[in-house]
Every structure is written in C-alpha cells, then in structure tokens.
Amino acid sequence: MLGTATEAEQVVHEARLLRQRAGVAGAGPRRLVRLVADLCLDRLAAARTRREEYVGSWLPEPVPYAENRLVPLETAAQRDSVSPAVLVLLERLSPAERLAYLLREVYGHSDADTARVLGIDEADARHLHHLARTEVGAPRRRPADSPEEAARIVGHFRSALIDGDAAGLEELLADDAMAWFDGGGKVGTARRPVIGGTKVARHLAGWAGDFGMADARTRIVPVNGEPAVLVHRAGALVCVIAPELAEGRIIGVRTVANPDKLAFAAARTGADGTADDATAAPRTGGAGTEARDVPDLPDATAATAGPDAGSGDAGDEARGATVPVCGR
C-alpha cells in the first residue's frame, strides 16, 4: 500500500497504539483493516508532494526474506503484490484506487467490504476497482521460470556485473529490457530509465565499474519475493539490484542505492548480506499518534460470517455518495 516497509511498520505500530488507547483490543479484523487503511491513506496524501519532487526514479524499498518461500497464510498473489514491478505499477493509482485494488485482487475482499473500508457506496467501490484494474491490469502471475532457473540467471547476472562484462549482460537481457536507478539524489545514478538490452548492458557494466562492484561483497538473497543481488562494502549495505525475469530473460533491472531506502533491508541482513528471519522491534508512530482518535468503525462480526456479512455503521452509509480523489 505504501511502497516503503519502514512506513508500513510505523502504521502497524500506530494502529496497535490507537487500538489499545481506545480499549478495542478485541476488535475484529474488519475494524482493524479500516483503521490501518485510514492511516495508510493519510500517509499517502502527505507523501504526494515528496514523491512528485523526488530526484530520479522512485523505487519501493527492498525487503529481504530469509528464504524464498511462502509463509503461513500467505498466497502467491500476496507475495507477487510486493514485487518491485507491481509496487511501481501501483504508484500510478490514486490512494483510494490502490486500496480498492489490493483489497479486491490480493486479499479477495468483496465490493461490499471494500466500500465499508473506504466509507463509500458499493457502486463507487466497484468503479474504483475497475479504474485500478484498467490502469494496472490483472494481478501479475509469477514468472514461468523455476526457482532453480531464476537462481541460475541471477547468478550469471551477478558474475557479469562483478566482471563489468557488457557482452555477458547483454546475453541475459531481453531486447526491450529497461533499467531504473534510485539514488534519491544522494548517490550518483542515472536519473532516467535506460531502455533497450544493449544500452542497459553497457550502462550496467560501466556503472558497476564506477561503483566498485569488483571490490564489494555480493550475495543473492530473495528480495520482495524474487532473487536479487545485495551489495555490501565495509560491512554496510550500499545497494540492492533486483532483476525482473520472464521466460528465461531479464526484462527489467531495478537498483536501489538511496541509503534512506536501504535501512530496512540493512537491519535484516548481516554484514555478509544474509537475510535474518527475526523481526525488528516495531518503530514508533509519527507525530500526532497519541492525540489521534480511532475512527468510528463498524462493529466486528463473528468469525463465521461471510465476506459480505454486516452492513457497517450509519456514518459510513451517510458519506458514501462520492468517490474520493485521495481516499479521504
């Protein structure tokens, strides 16, 4: 929803504090979903100007996994929804469209449930979902490449990067491959996408040489559900390079070098780039957390209720006629 793991942690922590302060520790999942959704929508509205003024390509924060496997209760669609390619596509949507898309396509909520979370009419929720699906398309399916094949391709990709081998990189890249670099204006990277397999290969080879890739420590680790190259220098994580695969070729390369976006990944990897299963202690919420009230949410329904059970509160129905531009 937010594109940054750091802010996602903050939202979850803030929701927990608000729930405890309001004395609704036993609230059901619907009530919590709406609370978290409201907090996310607020943050997206506040971040809109920052995103528009961002220097260079904006890419989501990399999130490393100890193993590239689904955790309990996680579906392949949910894992795919945090891939860099999908997160970038979601940036095209308004906050309300993004929320409607995720609730419907990733988590399987009904239009009625989505309407209750957004506080709008069911017809408006259906329209938001239609707009989002038209812009983004159907949920991305996992590449046909097996995990072993993906690991082999990314392994060759890493070797070619270390060697500065433009020809070797070009063999791995699709003809229409693209590369994006996110330095946030703090690290020297290309500020516009590089387009075309040959140009991407030459640029990556040159950039890897300038970046000192041959002298760095590199490791392949699952990041956002896909194998990526973590680059460490002097024990610090300095960039994450995430190839996107399709049919045995690399069709996209996304490199995050902005140190602000690497803090989350660095906290979960050792100096050698090994991903850690442990979850760090939750961060504190942003300013104003303690003063904020929990919104008037629908009462929790019984665990056995179907996805359309419950009708929400009267306040939701009264404000449901308008599709919000930013979800508020």
Order of alpha helices (4+ residues) and beta strands (2+ residues): alpha-alpha-alpha-alpha-alpha-alpha-alpha-alpha-alpha-beta-beta-alpha-beta-beta-beta-beta-alpha-alpha
